[in-house]
Amino acid sequence: VQLQASGGGLVQAGGSLRLSCKASRMILSTFRITDFNWYRQAPGKQRELVAGSSRDGRTNYGDSVKGRFTISRDNAKKTVYLQMDSLRTEDTATYYCNAWGSGMDYWGEGTLVTVSS
């Protein structure tokens, strides 16, 4: 498994969750991988970018999560995190971890986040 996501679950609106994505040594040793991203897909909707983290330290966020979600990396643990605060019912989706670079595009299995009202 190249990318292993975890941390999803059921949470009430206004609550928090932290998703984790552990990358394999192969992915981390590949210099062509530059970005780690989190995407999500809700039932009946297209997959959308939630947050991205580039090798040069830049981060970017989808408009709907700005100010509420934070992406971070722990290189020693080979893990990328997505801290999700002030969750809303519309954040309910399956969340996917992605590693991307020149000619490379890896996806982990999704982790389901359900936000109840």
N, C-alpha and C positions, 0 to 999 in steps of 0.2 A: 504494500500500500504506500503510495507516494505522499499522499496528503490524507490525514485522518482528522476529521472534525468532530468536536464533541461539545457538550454544554447546553444543548437545547432542552426545552422542557415547557412546562405550563407555568405561567406567571400572571398575576393580576395587572391590570392597567396601572401605570405609575411605578411599577416595580422595575427591577434590574436583572439582567443575566449577563454572564460573560461566556462567550464562545471561544473555543481554542481550536487551533489547527496545527497539528504537529507534522512537520515536513521530514521526509526521509533524508538520509545523508546524501543520497544521489542527487536530490533536487538542490540541496544546499551547496553541493560541490560544483554544481553546474553554473559557470559564470554567466551563461546566457540568460539565466533567470534573473530578472531585474525587479519584478513587481509581485507583490502578494496582495490579493484582493479578496474581498467578501462580496458575494452576490446573493440575491434572494429571489425566490419565485413563489408567488402566492397562487392559489388555485385559480385557473382561468386567466392568469396574467402572464406577461412576458417576464423573463428573467431580467433583473435590473442590478446595476452596480450599487452596492451599499457604501463601501469604503475601499480605498486602495492605499498601499504603502510602497513607495519606491526605494530602491537601494540607496539613493542619494538623500533619503530622509524625508522627502516630500510625502504628504498625505493628501488625499482628496476624499470628499464625501458626497453622497447623493443629497439633493436638496431636502428631501423629506426627513433626513436623519441628522443634518448638521446641528451641532450643539447638543445632541443627545447621545450619539455614538462616538466611540473613540477606538481607532485601530492602533495596535502597537506590536512590537516584535521583541522577543527575547531570544537572541541568537544562541546563547549558551544552551537554552532548552529546545532550540530548533522549533520554536512555536510562535505563531502569530495569533494575537488575541483580538476579539471584538467586544469591547465593553459597551453594553446597551443599557442606557438609563432612561427613565421617564417613558417606559414602553407604552405603546398605544395599541389598540385592537388592530389597527391597520398594519402593524408590524408583523402580524401573524404570517408566517411563510416558512418554507424550507430554505435554510441558509447554506450556501456552498462556499467552500474555500477554493481559491484559484491561485496557481503560480504561473506567471507569464514572463516570457522573454523572447528574444530573437528566434523565431521559428519553433518555440516551445510553448505549450499550453497544457497545463495539468489541472485536473479537477478532482476534488475529493467527493466522497459521498456526502449528501446533505444531512443537516441536523435540523429537526423540526422545532420551531419556536411558535408557541401558541399563547396569545395574550388575551385574557378574558376580561370582560367588562365588570 
